[in-house]
Amino acid sequence: MKLASTLRSDLRSALGARDRDRARVIRGLLAEMENTAAVPTDDRRSVGTKGLYSGEAPRRAVSDEDMRRIVSRELDELDRALELVGDGPRSRRMREDRLIVAGYLTLS
């Protein structure tokens, strides 16, 4: 989970530098990682309804290969969105987001 550790560290740096755009993109990638770690509802074991961790669901480990797929999928989504948006004002931000995400694909 080297890439996940890098993302967490970079998020702390982006927040410290008040780089909102970079932090937003990294948060999105980390959220996708958490979603990937979630166990499907039908696979969850019964958890108690009382106690400190009663609402906790089991999680699976997310490998570096999973993270590469997440980053690649995010790049594909940004590419498709850029095709749809064209050269509007939103496209500049999407291109900047794409550069941030692409940087993580080269790390993985």
N, C-alpha and C positions, 0 to 999 in steps of 0.2 A: 504494500500500500504506500509505496514511495510517492506516487503522484498525489494521493489524498493528503499526505503529510505536507507536501509542497504547497498544495492549495490552501491548507489551513494556515501555514506560515505566511504565505503571500496575502491572505485575507487580513491577518493581523497587521502586516506592513501597509497594505492599502488603507486600512482604517486609520492607522497612525499618520499616514501621509494625507489623509482626507481626500483620497482618490475615490470618489463615489462611484464612478463608472466601473473602474476595475473591481471594486468591492462588490458591486451589483452582479457582475459577470461571474466572479468567483463564487459568490453565494448561490447563484443558480446552478453551477456545476456541482457544488457540495450538496445542494438539495436533491439533484438527480442521483447522486451517490447514495444518499439516505433512502430515496425511493427504491433504488435497486436493492438495497439491503433489506427492505421490508419483506417479510414472509407473506405470501398470499393468504388471504383470509381463511380459505379452506384448509391450509396447512398449519394454522396456529394451534398450539396446544391450549387446553383449557387453562385460563389464568384465574386466580382468585379474585373475588370482588371486594375484598377488604385487605387493608395492609398498605405498607409503604410503596411497594412496587406492583400493586394490583393492576394498574393500567398498562404495564410494560408488556410489549409483545416481543416474541423472539426475533432476532435479527440474524442475517447470514453475513459472512465475511465478504467484502467486496475486494476482488483481486485487482492487480494492476491492469490485467487484460480487460476486466469489466470497466475500469476507468477509461481505458483507451477507447472502448466502444462508446462510452458516454460522451467523451470529448468529440469523437468522430461524428456521432449522431447530432450533436449540437452544431457542429460546423455545417453538416448537411442541411439542417433546419435553417440556419442563417443564410446559406446560399440560396435556398428556395425562396425565402422571404425577400432577399435582395432582388431576385428575379421579378417578383411580384410588385415590389415597391418602385423599382426603377431608380431614377435619380432625384427623388424627393428629399425633403429635409430629414426624414427618418433614415434614409439610406446612409448618411454620413455616420450616424451613431451605430448603425448595424455593422458597417465596415470596421469601425473602431472595435466593436465587440468581437467581431470575427478575428481581428488581429490578436486580441488577448487570448481567445480560445485556441487559435492555431498555435500560439506559443506553447501551450500545454500539450498539444499533440506531439510536438517535436521533443518534448521532455520525456514522454512515455515510451 
